[in-house]
Structures are given as structure tokens and as C-alpha cells.
Amino acid sequence: MTGALSNIRVLDLSRVLAGPYCTMILGDLGAEVIKVEAPGGSDETRKWGPPFKNGVSAYYLSTNRNKKAITVDLKSKSGVQVIKELVSESDVIINNFKTGTMENYGLDYDTLAKINPQIVYCSITGFGETGPDRNVPGYDFIIQAMSGLMSITGNKESGPQKTGVAITDILTGLYACIGIQGALLERVQSGKGQSLDISLYDTAVSALVNIGSNYLMSGVTPTALGNEHANIVPYQTFKTLDGEIVIAVGNDNQFSSLCQIMNVQHLSTDERFMTNPQRVENRKELIPLLQEVFSTKPTAFWHKDCRANNIPCGPIQNIEQVVNDPQLAARNMFIEHDHPTAGKIKMIGSPLKLSRTPVTMKHHPPNPGEHNDEILGRLASSKSTK
């Protein structure tokens, strides 16, 4: 079977996380992705660690499968010419250089569109190609701070907190992937490519969703609620006899069922707690009453009973427990592949499950310039026959 994007060639000039995450998804979907680095390898994540396996960074391995790799010196005329020749036979080019860098190389959209009018040109920057901060470099941690995400993460005791992963990079990669596929679909109708201007800052602000909307509607600045939910109660962690459990009651019927299995049915008919808006208004009164009961039984007891009664819940698992979860094994979410330097490597699989064009693991995350002979040799051969 061929991948959903098997007829698409992507020229990937990005590095670190947002861009490589985007192009890995495109590669998982079948696109031919050509990763371009400076001679010796210039993706910073190759040196981010430990852990390393035989000198290969786990961080790099996490976002660079299903790609081929070449090395090109973009500071040389010959290197720029190689990119232009590859653009002539590619569908997508993506970069995450600082604003103005591609223009300095002579690889801006207007220039490349003259070579290939169908090219989809995606630029990922910290703050976008326009606005007063367009020349300011952006990094995930800084963007989390500036976007408001940190102000609503954590609690009063912890102070503002970042998420455990570089979430704005990941979301930006997803938005870039969506935008690229949208542009490719539109190209079928128009026959024309276009440029995409994707910024980490815009993406992070878009991720505020209901919390941002709460402020826009009320004018009240949201604060960090820890593991509580701003608009739903009870929707948080509770301490149990031996640990913690997440309870996510989404409607009044679920709350009534929860009260029944906790043997506090009277709470579901208490006028302070009968509806979700009332529970949000009176959370300070309700939560201690529920917490007192949750503390009497172990996590497994509440997990079993809540699941049996269709109340959304789950234990808080560490990464080891996640990797050994039989549900994820059934979904093929952890895969193995051979790497020429690192040996056998384990990676997180793809969440994309397509019935006719399934995601496949075609290429290991490549070493720097691993495919120079194949790709640059093909260019040289093509020129010699013209």
C-alpha cells in the first residue's frame, strides 16, 4: 500500500522541533521528505542529551523518522542552486529560520515561486513575518510565558508553570502540517502554490481556547487552577487512599451517577450542586465533601467503579506505566526499527490510523548527509542528460 501523500515531495530546511515534527507527520503519511542540513549536520537536537545511543540523540530520533538527509551549504552559491533545483521538482518547502534569513539566501517565496509556481512554501517563526516583533527569535519556553499559557498552568503555591513538553512547538508543527495539506488540496483546484506564515506565538494564543474566550466574554483575568477546570466541576484530581485519580464529570447525569457510587446521593439533589453552573459557583463547598469520600478507598477501586458507571476517570500514570499499557500496545503506539549507528531503536508510533493508506515506517531517522549520493547524484545525473 502507498501512503496518503506518496505523490508529494517535501524539502525540509527546518530543525529542532516544530518544523521536524510537521515533516515527520508528512513523512509518516507517505511523503518523500528530504531533510537539509549544513555539512556535518546542523540540527541542534543531534547534540541534545543525554540520553544518547551510540552517539545518537534520543531527542533527534523522536522527530525525524521517514526522512532522507542531505547536507548543503546555504551560504554558498552552489548550495543555494541545489535548493533551487530541488524546489523545481518538489511540492513543499518548509523552514524555521529567523525572519529575513531565507530572503538573504535568495530563497524567499517570490523567488522560488518563479521557479515552481506550484510550490507550497511554509515559514515557521517565533512571532510571524509581520508585526513589531517579527525579527525577534522565538523559543517554546518563552512563547509559553508570553502567550498566557504559563499563567494558567500550576497553582498559587507553584506559581506559573510550563508544560512537561514543548507544547507550543508541537502545536505549531501540527498547524503547519494542517496548513500545508490545505494548500495542497487548494492547489488541485487552482494549480497554484502559496506561502504559509505560521508563528509559535499565534499558535500558543490559539491554544488558550475556552480560557481565552472566558476572558474575552467576562473581562476577568483567568488564574491558574492547578488540576481543576475553569468551567466544569468536578473535573480534577482527587487524593485516594493510596494515590490520586482524575475524575472528569462532564454533565449532570454523570454527577448524579458519581454521587450514587460514592454513597452521597444527597449531593446530587442539593440546590447548590444540581447543575454544572451551580457546581462551578460552589466548588469550594463541594470539592472537600467529595475529597473526604475519595480518601477512603484506593485508586483501583474508584477507577473500576467509575468506569463501570460510565464516569470518565483515569489513574495518573508515569511514562513507564504508559509504555507498558496494553491498550497502547494494541494500538501499535510504540515501534522498533534498525538504525545504522544507534542499532535497534524504540520510538513512539503514529496516532494516525488510516484504513486504506496506513502509516508505515520506511526510513530510520537519518544520519547527516546519509542520502547525499542518492539525491544530489540524481540532480547531477538529471543535469547531465539535459
C-alpha positions as CSV (number, residue, x, y, z in Angstrom):
1,M,0.0,0.0,0.0
2,T,1.1,3.5,-0.7
3,G,0.8,6.4,1.8
4,A,-1.8,9.1,1.5
5,L,0.8,11.6,0.5
6,S,3.1,9.3,-1.5
7,N,3.0,11.6,-4.5
8,I,4.3,14.6,-2.5
9,R,7.9,15.6,-2.1
10,V,8.8,17.9,0.8
11,L,12.0,19.9,1.1
12,D,12.7,20.3,4.9
13,L,15.0,23.1,5.8
14,S,13.8,23.2,9.4
15,R,15.4,21.9,12.6
16,V,14.8,21.3,16.3
17,L,11.1,20.5,16.9
18,A,8.2,22.4,15.3
19,G,9.3,22.0,11.7
20,P,10.8,18.5,12.0
21,Y,7.6,17.4,13.8
22,C,5.5,18.7,11.0
23,T,7.6,17.0,8.3
24,M,7.7,13.7,10.2
25,I,3.9,13.6,10.1
26,L,4.0,14.3,6.4
27,G,6.6,11.5,6.0
28,D,4.5,9.1,8.1
29,L,1.7,9.8,5.7
30,G,3.9,8.8,2.8
31,A,5.5,12.0,1.5
32,E,9.1,11.9,0.4
33,V,10.8,14.2,2.9
34,I,14.3,15.5,2.2
35,K,16.0,16.9,5.4
36,V,18.5,19.6,4.5
37,E,21.3,20.4,6.9
38,A,24.6,22.2,6.8
39,P,27.7,20.0,6.2
40,G,28.3,17.8,9.3
41,G,24.7,18.2,10.4
42,S,23.2,21.4,11.8
43,D,20.0,20.2,13.6
44,E,20.7,21.2,17.2
45,T,18.8,18.3,18.6
46,R,21.5,15.9,17.3
47,K,23.5,17.1,20.3
48,W,20.7,17.5,22.8
49,G,21.1,14.9,25.6
50,P,21.7,12.6,27.2
51,P,20.3,10.1,26.6
52,F,22.3,9.1,23.5
53,K,22.6,5.6,22.0
54,N,25.9,5.1,20.2
55,G,26.2,8.9,20.0
56,V,22.7,9.4,18.5
57,S,20.4,11.7,20.5
58,A,17.0,10.3,21.7
59,Y,15.6,13.8,21.1
60,Y,16.7,13.8,17.5
61,L,15.2,10.3,16.9
62,S,11.8,11.4,18.3
63,T,11.0,13.7,15.3
64,N,13.0,12.6,12.3
65,R,11.9,9.2,11.0
66,N,10.6,8.7,7.5
67,K,13.1,11.2,6.1
68,K,16.1,11.3,3.8
69,A,19.0,13.6,4.7
70,I,21.4,15.7,2.6
71,T,23.9,18.3,3.5
72,V,24.1,21.6,1.7
73,D,25.9,24.9,2.4
74,L,23.3,27.6,2.0
75,K,26.0,30.2,2.4
76,S,27.4,29.2,-0.9
77,K,26.1,30.0,-4.4
78,S,26.3,26.3,-5.3
79,G,24.3,25.3,-2.2
80,V,21.6,27.8,-3.0
81,Q,21.5,26.5,-6.5
82,V,21.0,22.9,-5.2
83,I,17.9,24.1,-3.2
84,K,16.5,25.8,-6.3
85,E,16.9,22.7,-8.4
86,L,15.2,20.6,-5.7
87,V,12.4,23.2,-5.5
88,S,11.8,22.7,-9.2
89,E,10.8,19.1,-8.5
90,S,9.2,19.5,-5.1
91,D,5.8,20.2,-3.8
92,V,6.5,21.7,-0.4
93,I,9.4,23.6,1.2
94,I,9.5,24.4,4.9
95,N,11.9,26.3,7.0
96,N,12.1,27.8,10.5
97,F,14.9,30.3,10.1
98,K,14.6,33.7,11.6
99,T,12.6,36.2,9.6
100,G,14.6,37.5,6.7
101,T,17.1,34.6,6.5
102,M,15.6,33.0,3.5
103,E,15.4,36.3,1.7
104,N,19.1,36.8,2.4
105,Y,19.8,33.4,0.9
106,G,17.8,34.3,-2.2
107,L,15.3,31.5,-1.3
108,D,12.3,33.6,-0.4
109,Y,8.8,32.7,-1.7
110,D,8.6,35.1,-4.5
111,T,11.9,33.9,-5.9
112,L,11.1,30.2,-5.6
113,A,7.6,30.6,-6.9
114,K,9.1,31.8,-10.2
115,I,11.0,28.5,-10.4
116,N,8.0,26.4,-9.4
117,P,4.6,28.3,-9.3
118,Q,3.0,25.2,-7.6
119,I,5.4,25.2,-4.6
120,V,3.8,25.4,-1.1
121,Y,6.2,27.5,1.0
122,C,5.8,27.2,4.8
123,S,7.7,29.5,7.1
124,I,7.7,28.9,10.9
125,T,8.9,31.7,13.1
126,G,8.6,32.7,16.7
127,F,6.4,35.8,16.1
128,G,5.4,35.7,12.4
129,E,6.6,37.5,9.3
130,T,4.7,40.7,10.2
131,G,4.3,42.9,13.3
132,P,6.8,44.7,15.5
133,D,8.3,41.5,16.9
134,R,8.8,39.8,13.5
135,N,12.6,39.9,13.9
136,V,12.6,38.5,17.5
137,P,13.7,34.9,17.7
138,G,11.1,32.7,19.5
139,Y,11.6,29.6,21.7
140,D,8.9,27.4,23.1
141,F,9.5,28.3,26.8
142,I,9.5,32.0,26.1
143,I,6.3,31.6,24.0
144,Q,4.6,29.7,26.8
145,A,5.4,32.5,29.1
146,M,4.3,35.3,26.8
147,S,1.2,33.7,25.5
148,G,-0.5,33.3,28.8
149,L,-0.3,29.5,28.9
150,M,2.1,29.6,31.9
151,S,-0.2,32.0,33.8
152,I,-2.9,29.4,33.8
153,T,-0.7,26.4,34.5
154,G,0.2,25.4,38.0
155,N,-1.4,26.8,41.1
156,K,-1.0,29.6,43.7
157,E,1.7,27.5,45.5
158,S,3.7,26.5,42.5
159,G,3.4,29.8,40.6
160,P,3.4,29.8,36.7
161,Q,4.5,26.5,35.2
162,K,5.4,25.4,31.7
163,T,4.0,22.1,30.4
164,G,6.2,19.0,30.6
165,V,6.8,19.0,26.8
166,A,7.5,21.9,24.4
167,I,3.8,22.1,23.6
168,T,3.8,25.3,21.5
169,D,6.4,23.7,19.2
170,I,4.3,20.6,18.9
171,L,1.1,22.6,18.2
172,T,2.9,24.8,15.7
173,G,4.1,21.7,13.9
174,L,0.5,20.4,13.8
175,Y,-0.8,23.7,12.5
176,A,1.9,23.8,9.8
177,C,1.0,20.3,8.8
178,I,-2.7,21.2,8.5
179,G,-1.9,24.4,6.6
180,I,0.4,22.6,4.2
181,Q,-2.2,19.9,3.4
182,G,-4.9,22.6,3.0
183,A,-2.7,24.4,0.5
184,L,-2.0,21.2,-1.4
185,L,-5.7,20.5,-1.6
186,E,-6.4,24.0,-2.9
187,R,-3.7,23.6,-5.4
188,V,-5.6,20.8,-7.0
189,Q,-8.3,23.4,-8.0
190,S,-6.1,26.4,-8.7
191,G,-2.9,24.8,-10.0
192,K,-1.0,27.4,-7.9
193,G,1.1,27.2,-4.7
194,Q,1.1,29.7,-1.9
195,S,3.1,30.8,1.1
196,L,2.2,30.0,4.7
197,D,3.2,32.2,7.6
198,I,3.0,30.1,10.9
199,S,4.2,31.5,14.2
200,L,4.7,29.9,17.6
201,Y,3.1,33.0,19.3
202,D,-0.1,32.9,17.2
203,T,-0.3,29.1,17.8
204,A,0.1,29.3,21.6
205,V,-2.6,32.0,21.9
206,S,-5.0,29.9,19.8
207,A,-4.4,27.1,22.3
208,L,-6.0,29.3,25.0
209,V,-9.4,28.2,23.6
210,N,-12.0,28.3,26.4
211,I,-9.8,30.1,28.8
212,G,-9.1,32.9,26.3
213,S,-12.8,33.0,25.5
214,N,-13.7,33.3,29.2
215,Y,-11.6,36.5,29.4
216,L,-13.0,37.9,26.1
217,M,-16.5,37.4,27.4
218,S,-16.1,38.5,31.0
219,G,-13.1,40.7,31.2
220,V,-11.9,38.7,34.2
221,T,-8.3,37.7,34.0
222,P,-8.1,33.9,34.4
223,T,-5.8,32.5,37.1
224,A,-4.1,29.1,37.5
225,L,-6.4,26.4,38.9
226,G,-3.9,23.6,39.1
227,N,-5.7,20.4,38.2
228,E,-9.1,22.0,38.4
229,H,-11.2,23.1,35.4
230,A,-12.3,26.6,34.9
231,N,-15.8,25.7,33.5
232,I,-16.6,22.2,34.8
233,V,-16.9,20.7,38.3
234,P,-15.9,18.1,39.4
235,Y,-13.2,17.9,36.8
236,Q,-9.9,17.5,38.6
237,T,-7.6,15.2,40.6
238,F,-8.7,13.7,43.9
239,K,-6.4,12.0,46.5
240,T,-7.3,8.4,47.2
241,L,-6.3,6.0,49.9
242,D,-3.1,5.1,48.0
243,G,-2.6,7.8,45.4
244,E,-4.6,10.1,43.1
245,I,-7.2,9.7,40.4
246,V,-8.6,12.1,37.7
247,I,-12.4,12.5,37.7
248,A,-13.8,14.3,34.7
249,V,-17.6,14.7,35.2
250,G,-18.9,16.4,32.0
251,N,-22.7,16.6,32.7
252,D,-25.3,16.5,35.4
253,N,-26.2,12.8,34.8
254,Q,-22.6,11.8,35.3
255,F,-22.5,13.8,38.5
256,S,-25.6,12.0,39.8
257,S,-24.0,8.6,39.0
258,L,-20.8,9.6,40.8
259,C,-22.8,10.6,43.9
260,Q,-24.6,7.3,43.8
261,I,-21.4,5.1,43.7
262,M,-19.8,7.3,46.4
263,N,-23.0,6.9,48.5
264,V,-23.6,10.6,48.7
265,Q,-26.7,10.8,46.7
266,H,-28.0,13.8,48.6
267,L,-25.3,16.0,47.0
268,S,-26.9,15.5,43.5
269,T,-30.1,17.0,44.8
270,D,-28.6,19.7,46.8
271,E,-29.6,23.0,45.2
272,R,-26.0,24.2,45.4
273,F,-24.8,21.3,43.2
274,M,-27.6,20.2,40.9
275,T,-26.3,21.8,37.7
276,N,-22.8,22.4,36.5
277,P,-23.0,26.2,36.7
278,Q,-24.1,25.8,40.3
279,R,-21.2,23.4,41.0
280,V,-18.7,25.8,39.5
281,E,-20.1,28.6,41.6
282,N,-20.0,26.5,44.7
283,R,-16.9,24.4,44.1
284,K,-15.2,25.4,47.4
285,E,-18.1,23.8,49.2
286,L,-18.5,20.7,47.0
287,I,-14.9,19.5,46.5
288,P,-14.0,18.9,50.2
289,L,-17.1,16.8,50.5
290,L,-16.1,14.6,47.6
291,Q,-12.5,14.5,48.6
292,E,-13.4,13.1,52.0
293,V,-15.0,10.1,50.4
294,F,-12.4,9.5,47.8
295,S,-9.8,9.3,50.5
296,T,-11.4,6.2,52.0
297,K,-10.7,3.8,49.0
298,P,-7.7,3.0,46.8
299,T,-7.4,4.4,43.3
300,A,-8.1,1.0,41.7
301,F,-11.5,0.8,43.5
302,W,-12.6,4.2,42.2
303,H,-11.3,3.5,38.7
304,K,-13.2,0.3,38.4
305,D,-16.5,1.6,39.8
306,C,-16.4,4.9,37.8
307,R,-15.6,3.1,34.6
308,A,-18.4,0.6,35.3
309,N,-20.8,3.5,35.6
310,N,-19.5,5.4,32.5
311,I,-17.9,8.2,34.6
312,P,-14.8,9.5,32.8
313,C,-11.8,8.8,35.0
314,G,-8.2,7.6,35.0
315,P,-5.1,7.0,37.1
316,I,-2.1,9.3,36.9
317,Q,0.5,7.1,35.1
318,N,4.2,7.7,34.8
319,I,6.0,7.1,31.5
320,E,7.0,3.6,32.3
321,Q,3.4,2.7,33.0
322,V,2.3,4.3,29.7
323,V,4.9,2.4,27.7
324,N,3.6,-0.9,29.3
325,D,-0.1,-0.1,28.8
326,P,-1.8,-2.9,26.9
327,Q,-4.2,-0.5,25.2
328,L,-1.3,1.3,23.6
329,A,0.3,-2.0,22.6
330,A,-2.9,-2.9,20.8
331,R,-2.7,0.5,19.0
332,N,0.9,-0.1,17.9
333,M,1.9,3.2,19.6
334,F,5.5,2.0,20.4
335,I,7.6,0.7,17.5
336,E,11.1,-0.6,16.9
337,H,13.4,0.0,13.9
338,D,17.0,-0.6,13.0
339,H,19.3,2.4,12.8
340,P,22.8,2.2,11.1
341,T,24.5,3.9,14.1
342,A,22.3,3.6,17.1
343,G,21.3,0.0,16.4
344,K,17.8,-1.1,17.3
345,I,15.8,1.9,18.4
346,K,12.4,2.3,20.1
347,M,10.1,5.2,19.1
348,I,6.6,6.5,19.8
349,G,4.4,5.4,16.9
350,S,1.9,7.5,14.9
351,P,-1.6,8.2,16.2
352,L,-2.9,8.4,12.6
353,K,-4.8,5.2,11.7
354,L,-5.8,5.3,8.0
355,S,-7.6,2.2,6.7
356,R,-6.5,2.2,3.0
357,T,-3.2,4.1,3.2
358,P,-1.8,3.3,6.6
359,V,1.2,5.0,8.1
360,T,4.3,3.0,7.6
361,M,7.9,3.1,8.9
362,K,10.0,3.4,5.7
363,H,13.2,5.2,6.9
364,H,15.1,5.4,10.2
365,P,15.9,9.0,11.4
366,P,18.8,9.7,9.0
367,N,22.4,10.5,9.8
368,P,23.7,13.8,8.4
369,G,24.0,13.7,4.7
370,E,23.2,10.0,4.6
371,H,21.4,10.4,1.2
372,N,23.8,12.8,-0.5
373,D,24.8,10.3,-3.1
374,E,21.2,9.3,-3.9
375,I,19.6,12.8,-4.1
376,L,22.5,15.0,-5.1
377,G,23.6,12.3,-7.5
378,R,20.1,12.3,-9.1
379,L,20.3,16.1,-9.6
380,A,23.7,15.8,-11.2
381,S,22.5,13.0,-13.5
382,S,19.5,15.0,-14.4
383,K,21.6,18.0,-15.4
384,S,24.0,15.9,-17.5
385,T,21.1,14.4,-19.6
386,K,19.6,17.8,-20.4
